[in-house]
Amino acid sequence: MEVLLKDLVSSSKLLSDFKEMYDYENRLKTFTNWPFVENCKCTPENVSLNMDASILSYFWYTVTKCKVPHVSMCTLKISCEPLLGLSFKLLNCLLQMAKAGFIHCPSANETDVAKCFFCLIELEGWEPNDDPWEEHTKRRSCGFLSLTKQFDDLTMEEYYMLEMTRLRTFLCKTGRSIINSFEEEVAATRKRLVDNFVSNHQYTPQPPVPIQADPTCPPSESS
Protein backbone atom coordinates (compact mmCIF):
# COMPACT_ATOMS: atom_id res chain seq x y z
CA MET A 1 0.00 0.00 0.00
CA GLU A 2 2.90 2.35 0.75
CA VAL A 3 4.20 1.87 -2.78
CA LEU A 4 0.78 2.73 -4.20
CA LEU A 5 0.67 5.95 -2.19
CA LYS A 6 4.14 6.92 -3.42
CA ASP A 7 3.05 6.28 -7.01
CA LEU A 8 0.00 8.45 -6.45
CA VAL A 9 2.11 11.33 -5.12
CA SER A 10 4.52 10.98 -8.05
CA SER A 11 1.64 10.98 -10.53
CA SER A 12 0.15 14.09 -8.94
CA LYS A 13 3.45 15.91 -9.47
CA LEU A 14 3.57 14.85 -13.11
CA LEU A 15 0.04 16.11 -13.62
CA SER A 16 1.21 19.57 -12.58
CA ASP A 17 4.58 19.41 -14.37
CA PHE A 18 3.06 18.37 -17.70
CA LYS A 19 0.94 21.52 -17.71
CA GLU A 20 4.13 23.40 -18.61
CA MET A 21 4.69 21.17 -21.64
CA TYR A 22 2.25 23.03 -23.86
CA ASP A 23 5.32 25.21 -24.46
CA TYR A 24 7.51 23.88 -27.28
CA GLU A 25 10.76 25.05 -25.68
CA ASN A 26 9.98 23.23 -22.43
CA ARG A 27 9.41 20.01 -24.36
CA LEU A 28 12.67 20.47 -26.25
CA LYS A 29 14.64 20.97 -23.03
CA THR A 30 13.65 17.48 -21.84
CA PHE A 31 15.79 15.97 -24.61
CA THR A 32 19.08 17.39 -23.31
CA ASN A 33 19.96 13.93 -21.92
CA TRP A 34 18.83 11.94 -24.96
CA PRO A 35 20.98 8.77 -24.78
CA PHE A 36 21.85 8.36 -28.46
CA VAL A 37 24.62 10.72 -29.52
CA GLU A 38 26.52 8.56 -31.96
CA ASN A 39 26.62 5.09 -33.50
CA CYS A 40 22.97 4.37 -32.85
CA LYS A 41 19.77 3.82 -34.82
CA CYS A 42 18.62 7.40 -34.55
CA THR A 43 21.89 8.90 -35.73
CA PRO A 44 23.33 7.20 -38.82
CA GLU A 45 25.08 10.46 -39.66
CA ASN A 46 27.24 11.95 -36.92
CA VAL A 47 29.21 15.13 -37.49
CA SER A 48 30.61 16.91 -34.44
CA LEU A 49 29.46 20.52 -34.37
CA ASN A 50 30.48 23.62 -32.46
CA MET A 51 28.17 26.29 -31.11
CA ASP A 52 28.40 28.95 -33.82
CA ALA A 53 26.17 30.96 -36.13
CA SER A 54 25.71 28.09 -38.57
CA ILE A 55 24.24 25.86 -35.84
CA LEU A 56 21.78 28.48 -34.67
CA SER A 57 20.86 29.18 -38.27
CA TYR A 58 20.09 25.50 -38.70
CA PHE A 59 17.97 25.47 -35.57
CA TRP A 60 16.16 28.58 -36.70
CA TYR A 61 15.51 27.14 -40.16
CA THR A 62 14.14 23.90 -38.69
CA VAL A 63 11.89 25.63 -36.17
CA THR A 64 10.58 27.95 -38.88
CA LYS A 65 9.99 24.97 -41.17
CA CYS A 66 8.10 23.21 -38.36
CA LYS A 67 6.00 26.37 -37.84
CA VAL A 68 6.67 26.53 -34.12
CA PRO A 69 5.04 29.76 -32.88
CA HIS A 70 6.57 32.52 -30.75
CA VAL A 71 10.14 31.18 -30.62
CA SER A 72 12.79 33.88 -30.89
CA MET A 73 16.44 33.38 -31.84
CA CYS A 74 17.47 34.40 -28.31
CA THR A 75 15.21 31.93 -26.50
CA LEU A 76 16.04 29.25 -29.07
CA LYS A 77 19.74 29.62 -28.30
CA ILE A 78 19.10 29.25 -24.57
CA SER A 79 16.84 26.22 -25.05
CA CYS A 80 19.06 24.43 -27.53
CA GLU A 81 22.51 25.16 -26.11
CA PRO A 82 22.68 21.82 -24.22
CA LEU A 83 21.88 20.01 -27.50
CA LEU A 84 24.69 21.54 -29.51
CA GLY A 85 27.48 19.21 -30.56
CA LEU A 86 25.06 16.63 -31.95
CA SER A 87 24.60 15.70 -35.59
CA PHE A 88 22.24 17.58 -37.89
CA LYS A 89 20.11 14.44 -38.26
CA LEU A 90 19.75 13.94 -34.52
CA LEU A 91 19.02 17.62 -33.93
CA ASN A 92 16.27 17.48 -36.51
CA CYS A 93 14.88 14.28 -34.94
CA LEU A 94 14.68 15.85 -31.47
CA LEU A 95 13.14 19.06 -32.80
CA GLN A 96 10.50 17.05 -34.64
CA MET A 97 9.78 14.96 -31.55
CA ALA A 98 9.24 18.07 -29.44
CA LYS A 99 7.07 19.54 -32.18
CA ALA A 100 4.91 16.39 -32.13
CA GLY A 101 4.21 16.81 -28.41
CA PHE A 102 6.79 14.34 -27.10
CA ILE A 103 8.97 14.77 -24.04
CA HIS A 104 11.87 12.58 -22.96
CA CYS A 105 10.85 10.29 -20.06
CA PRO A 106 13.69 7.78 -19.59
CA SER A 107 13.55 4.84 -17.23
CA ALA A 108 16.29 2.60 -15.88
CA ASN A 109 15.61 -0.06 -18.52
CA GLU A 110 14.46 2.12 -21.44
CA THR A 111 16.53 5.24 -21.96
CA ASP A 112 14.96 6.35 -25.25
CA VAL A 113 11.32 6.51 -24.11
CA ALA A 114 9.42 9.52 -25.42
CA LYS A 115 5.96 10.28 -24.04
CA CYS A 116 3.27 12.64 -25.27
CA PHE A 117 2.58 15.07 -22.44
CA PHE A 118 -1.09 15.20 -23.46
CA CYS A 119 -2.35 11.72 -24.42
CA LEU A 120 0.51 9.94 -22.55
CA ILE A 121 1.31 7.48 -25.31
CA GLU A 122 4.85 6.13 -24.88
CA LEU A 123 7.14 5.20 -27.78
CA GLU A 124 10.63 3.74 -27.73
CA GLY A 125 13.03 1.94 -30.06
CA TRP A 126 13.17 4.80 -32.58
CA GLU A 127 14.40 3.96 -36.09
CA PRO A 128 16.39 6.35 -38.34
CA ASN A 129 13.46 7.11 -40.67
CA ASP A 130 10.69 7.31 -38.05
CA ASP A 131 8.52 10.41 -38.33
CA PRO A 132 7.51 11.39 -34.75
CA TRP A 133 4.30 13.08 -35.91
CA GLU A 134 3.26 10.07 -38.01
CA GLU A 135 4.19 7.56 -35.30
CA HIS A 136 2.12 9.58 -32.85
CA THR A 137 -1.00 10.02 -34.97
CA LYS A 138 -1.23 6.43 -36.19
CA ARG A 139 -1.36 5.05 -32.65
CA ARG A 140 -3.82 7.33 -30.89
CA SER A 141 -6.10 10.28 -31.43
CA CYS A 142 -4.47 13.10 -29.46
CA GLY A 143 -6.23 16.34 -28.56
CA PHE A 144 -2.98 18.28 -28.77
CA LEU A 145 -2.16 17.08 -32.29
CA SER A 146 -5.75 17.71 -33.35
CA LEU A 147 -5.59 21.43 -32.60
CA THR A 148 -6.70 23.47 -35.61
CA LYS A 149 -4.85 26.58 -34.43
CA GLN A 150 -1.63 27.38 -32.62
CA PHE A 151 -1.78 26.89 -28.86
CA ASP A 152 -1.07 30.57 -28.14
CA ASP A 153 -4.04 31.55 -30.30
CA LEU A 154 -6.58 29.55 -28.27
CA THR A 155 -9.33 31.40 -26.46
CA MET A 156 -9.64 30.94 -22.70
CA GLU A 157 -12.65 28.68 -23.20
CA GLU A 158 -10.80 26.55 -25.76
CA TYR A 159 -7.82 26.24 -23.43
CA TYR A 160 -9.95 25.08 -20.49
CA MET A 161 -11.71 22.53 -22.68
CA LEU A 162 -8.30 21.27 -23.83
CA GLU A 163 -7.07 21.05 -20.24
CA MET A 164 -10.18 19.13 -19.23
CA THR A 165 -9.39 16.54 -21.90
CA ARG A 166 -5.77 16.31 -20.76
CA LEU A 167 -6.74 15.93 -17.10
CA ARG A 168 -9.34 13.28 -17.88
CA THR A 169 -6.81 11.28 -19.92
CA PHE A 170 -4.20 11.60 -17.19
CA LEU A 171 -6.56 10.63 -14.38
CA CYS A 172 -7.94 7.65 -16.31
CA LYS A 173 -4.49 6.27 -17.04
CA THR A 174 -3.16 6.95 -13.54
CA GLY A 175 -6.28 5.55 -11.92
CA ARG A 176 -6.14 2.44 -14.08
CA SER A 177 -2.48 1.89 -13.16
CA ILE A 178 -3.16 2.30 -9.44
CA ILE A 179 -6.21 0.03 -9.60
CA ASN A 180 -4.18 -2.63 -11.42
CA SER A 181 -1.45 -2.45 -8.79
CA PHE A 182 -4.05 -2.62 -6.01
CA GLU A 183 -5.72 -5.64 -7.62
CA GLU A 184 -2.34 -7.39 -7.87
CA GLU A 185 -1.72 -6.71 -4.18
CA VAL A 186 -5.21 -7.96 -3.28
CA ALA A 187 -4.69 -11.11 -5.37
CA ALA A 188 -1.34 -11.80 -3.70
CA THR A 189 -2.83 -11.29 -0.22
CA ARG A 190 -5.82 -13.49 -1.06
CA LYS A 191 -3.51 -16.25 -2.29
CA ARG A 192 -1.51 -16.17 0.92
CA LEU A 193 -4.69 -16.37 3.01
CA VAL A 194 -6.20 -19.15 0.88
CA ASP A 195 -2.98 -21.17 0.97
CA ASN A 196 -2.95 -20.85 4.73
CA PHE A 197 -6.59 -21.96 5.07
CA VAL A 198 -6.12 -24.82 2.60
CA SER A 199 -3.08 -26.15 4.40
CA ASN A 200 -4.42 -25.69 7.94
CA HIS A 201 -8.19 -26.05 7.62
CA GLN A 202 -8.77 -28.04 4.39
CA TYR A 203 -10.61 -25.06 2.93
CA THR A 204 -11.90 -25.18 -0.68
CA PRO A 205 -11.57 -21.67 -2.19
CA GLN A 206 -14.13 -20.07 -4.50
CA PRO A 207 -12.88 -18.47 -7.75
CA PRO A 208 -12.49 -14.68 -7.49
CA VAL A 209 -15.07 -12.47 -9.21
CA PRO A 210 -13.49 -10.46 -12.08
CA ILE A 211 -13.65 -6.68 -11.82
CA GLN A 212 -15.13 -4.87 -14.82
CA ALA A 213 -13.00 -2.15 -16.44
CA ASP A 214 -14.27 1.42 -16.64
CA PRO A 215 -15.65 1.82 -20.23
CA THR A 216 -15.20 5.62 -20.11
CA CYS A 217 -11.39 5.42 -19.96
CA PRO A 218 -9.40 4.96 -23.18
CA PRO A 219 -7.32 1.79 -23.49
CA SER A 220 -3.65 1.97 -22.57
CA GLU A 221 -1.20 2.06 -25.48
CA SER A 222 2.56 1.97 -25.75
CA SER A 223 5.09 0.85 -28.26
N, C-alpha and C positions, 0 to 999 in steps of 0.2 A: 504493500500500500504506500509505503514511503517513496518508492521509486515512481509510482503513478503521480503522486503529489509533486515531485520534482519535475516530472515531464510536463505537468499542467502549468507550473510556474514558468518553465522554459518556453512553452508554447505561448503563454500570455505575453512574454517579452517580445517574441517574434511577431506577434500580431501588431504590436506597437511599432517595432522597428521597420516592418515591411511597409508601413504607411509612408515612409520616406522614400520608398523605391519607385514612386511615380516619376521621380526626377531621374532623367537619363544619366546624368553625371554620377549620381549616387550608385546607380547600378554598375556603371563602368568601374568605379573604384573597387568594387568587390572582387574584380578579376586581377588585382595586383599580385596575388599569390597563386595565379594559375600555374599548375604543376608542369605543363609541357612547354619548355623553352626551346629545346632542340632535339633532333633525332626522335621524333614521335609522330603519331598519325596526323595530328593537327598541323604539323609544321614541316612539310616535305621540303620547303625552301627556307633556309636559315641564313640570313646575312646580318652580321653584327652591325648595329647602328649607333651613332652618337646623337646626343640631344642637340640638334642644330635646327636651322630654319627649314631645311628640307623635310625633316621629320614632322614638324608642326604643320608644314604645308600639306603633307600627306594626311595627317589627322584631319585638318580642316577640310580638305577635299572629300574625305570619306564621310565625315559628319554631314557636310552639305549634300552629298549624294544621297545619304540616308534620310535627309530631310528631318534632322533632329532639331526641334525648335529651341530658340532662346539660349544657344550655346555660343559664347563669345570666345575669341582666340585666347584671351587671358585666362578665363576659367577652364578652357580646354587644356591649356598648358599645365595648370595646377592639377587637374584631374588625371591627366595622362602621364605626368612625369614619371611615376613609378613603373609605367609600362614600357618606357623607352629602353632601347637596347634589344628589343625583340625583332623578329623578322616582319617584313611587310605583310606576309600572308597571315601570320598569327595576329598581328595588330588588327587587320581587317576582320578576322574571325571573331575576336573579342568585341570589337565595335558592333558587329552585326548581332552578336548574342545579346549585348546590352540593349540594342535597339529593339530586339524581339521580346523584351521584357524579362530576360533571364538575369539571375544573379548567381555568383559562385557560392555554393554551399557544400564545401568538402567535408568528407567524413574520414575516419581513420582507415577504412578499407577502400573507399572510392574517392580519389582526390580530384577527379574531373567532373563531379556532379554539378550540373547547372539546374536551377529551379526557377520557375516563373513565380515572381512575387505575388501575382494575382490569382491564378488558377492552381498554383502549387504543383503543377506537373514537374517531374524530375527526369532529366535526361543525362545519360553518361555514355562513355565509349564513343566519343565524337570521331568521325571519319574526315579525311581531308576535304572532301567535296560536299559535306553536309551543309545545308542552308538552314540556319537556326530558325528563321521565320517559317519556312516550309515544314521543318520537323515539328515545330510547335503547333501549327494550325492543323496538321493532319492527324494529330493525336487527341486534341480536345478543343472544344469551342471555348475561347477565352474572351471575357468581357473587355480586357485591356486591348487585345489585338483587334477586337471588333469595333473599336472607336471610329467614328466617321469624321472626327475632327481632332486637332491636336489637344493634348491634355490641358494646356494652359488656356485654351479657348473655351473650355467647358463652363457652363453657367453653374451657379451654386447648386441649383436643384439637380442638374446632371451629375455633378460631382458626388453629391450625397447618395444618389441612386447607385452610382458606380461603387461607392464605398460599401453600401449595403450588400451588394453582390459579392464583393471581396470578403467582407466579414462573414457572410453566410457560408461561402465556400470554405473559408478557414476554419470556422467553428464546426462545420460538418466533418471535415477531414480530421481535425484534432479530436473531436468527440468520438469519431469512429475508432481512431487509434487507441484512445484511452479505454473505450468500451472493450475493444479486442484484448487489450492487456489485462483488464479486469476479469474478463471471461476466462482467460488463460489461467489467471491466479485462482479463480473460483474452481476451475476444473482440476487444477493440481491439488487444491485443498480437499476437494470432494474425494479425489482418488485416494489421498492419504487416509481420510476418515473411513471410506469404504473398505480399503485394504485392512484397516485395523479391525473393523467390525466383522469382516469375513473371516479373518484369522482367529479372532477371539470369541466371536459369538455365532459363527456359521450363518451370517446374514447374507441374503440374496438381494443384490442391489437392483433397483429399477433404472431403466435407461433415462438419461437426462433429457429434458424437453428442450428442443432447439429454440433459440431466440431469433425472432424475425428482425431483419434489417430495416432501417428507416428508409422508406421509398422516396423521401423528399431529398435525400443527400445523393450527390453524384457519385458514381463508382470511382474508386481509387485507380490511378493510372501512373505508371512509371516505365521507363525504358532505359 
